[in-house]
Amino acid sequence: MLAAVSRQVARSSVRSYTTSAATAAPRKVGAFRGGFLGFLLGVTATGAGSYYYLLDQYKLANNVVVADVVALQNSVSHLEKHVKSLEEKK
């Protein structure tokens, strides 16, 4: 009788062990791999943000330079007209 009870206890403990092993928590991401992936994600996000910020600043500076060139062309054309009018008066 003692042997039958011990067999039954052994079977139930094996069943509980196999069911608990099957429902174990999912594998955790290692500290190195998680840190590395986090680092890559952070660098990628920062790089993308920096790229779009610099692109916006480049467009803004380019527009300012183009506006200055247009203003310079207008000034030169007004100066040429003024010089021509002075030459005609002589």
Long-range contacts (C-beta under 8 A, 24 or more apart in sequence): none
